[in-house]
Amino acid sequence: MEEPIVIGKDRFKIGEDETARRELRVIKVDDNVIQLQEEVHGIIALVGASSSVNLKREELKNLIKVAKEQFGWSDICE
């Protein structure tokens, strides 16, 4: 599988003395499927069976750009 492409990075405060790092990446799974990966460091534990990705406007623009330029998805709009 290919290396993920980073489309967003940031830091945010999660406690009085703790800051988390977040990185949003995208990877092509096959010709019709891409996967968003959100990696968060600094949180002690995450519990649950579902997950979600918070996507910023600029990250969505980057995602569309990567899908078009890197993955050849020329039929999606901006």
N, C-alpha and C positions, 0 to 999 in steps of 0.2 A: 504494500500500500504506500501511497505517496506521503510526504511530510505535510502536516497541516500548515495552512497559510494564516498568519496572524492578521486579523482585521480590526482588532481593538484591544486596548490595554488601559487600565486605570487602577487607582487605589481608593479605598474608602474606609472610613472609621467605623469600627464595629464595637468599640468599647472605649472606656476612658483612656486606656493605655495600649490599645491594640488596633492596628491598621491591617486590612486585608488587601491582597493583590488579586486582581482579576485579569484574565487574558481570554479573549474570545477568538477562536480559531475555526476554520472551515476546511473540510477535506472532502474530496470526491470519492464516494463509495462505489458508484458505477455510473454509466452514462446518463441515467435519469435520477440519481439520488446524490445529494450532498448532505453532509452531517455537520452541524454546529457543535462545537465543543467549548464549554465554558469551564475554565479551570480557576478555582478560587483557592488561595493560600492564606492561612492565618485564622481560619475558623476551626475551633477545636474539634467539633463533630457535626456532621450533617446526618440526619435520620429521616428516612421516608422512602417510599417506593416510586415516587414520581419526581421529575425534575423539570425545571423550566429555564429558559435563557432570557435574560433581560437584554434587549437589543436597542442600542442607541441609534438615532437617525444617521449619524456618520458611519456607524458600523454597518447599517443596512446598505448605504451607498457603496461601501467597500465590498460587501458581500455580493452585490449585483455586479460590480466591476470584476471581481474575481471569477464569478460564475460565467461571465461573458468572455473575459480575456484568457483565463487559465483553463476553464472547463469547456469552452466552446458553446455555451448556452446562448446563442445569438437571438433567440426568439422571446426573451424576457424584456419587459419594459423597465424604464427608470422612473 
